Amino acid sequence: MLNEQPADNTHVHLLTEKQVCERIALSRVSLWKLRRLGLFPEPVATPLRCRRWRSTDINTWMNSLPEGQS
């Protein structure tokens, strides 16, 4: 169901491309290069055909980076 909360009560926010770029401190071009290489989480499609990233996916990706790269 769309409105279910994750079991650990983590709030999931859907982030725009601009918000993701600001959060990871990379340009839009770098974001899409990482995505094309399969090194970055895929966005999800919303009912209005917008692409958004789950905040939890971005946090998991950032936490998986080696020390000194996040």
N, C-alpha and C positions, 0 to 999 in steps of 0.2 A: 504494500500500500504506500502511496506517495507521502503521506503525512506521518509515517511511523518514525519514531526517534530511534537512533542506534541504541543497542543494549547497554553501552557504557555511558549513556547520557551525554555524549559528545555532540555538540551542536554542529550540524553540517550547514554550511553556507555555500551558495553557488556564487562563484566569483567570475567577473568579467575578465576578458583578456587583459585589459588595462590593470585591473586589480592584481592579477596573477603576476604580470610583469613587475609591478611595484613591489610585490611581496618577495619575489625571488631576485630582484635587482638585475634583470636581464631585459634586453630589448625584445620587441615583438618578433623581429627576424630571428633572433637566437632561440626564442621560445619555439617557433615553428620548425627550426632546424632540429632541435632536440626531439620534438614530437615526431618529425619525419624519420629520424633515426631510431625511433622506438625507445628513447631514453627519458621520456616525459609522459606523465599520465594523459590519457585521451580525455577530451572534453565530453560532456554529455549533451545531448540535444534536448532542449526544452520543448514543451508543446507549441511554443511560438516560433520554433525553428531557430532559436538562438543557441549558440554554443557557450556552455559555462563549465567551469571546473569545480569539483567538490573541494571544499577547503580541507577536508580530511585527506584527500588524495595528495594535495600539494604539501601538507604537513608531513605525510609519510615519505614523500619523495625527498623533501628537505632533510628529514632525519636520517635518510639512507645515505646521504652524501658523506664522503670521508671527512674527517676533521680538517678544518681550515678551508673548506670549500662552501660552507653554508652561510 
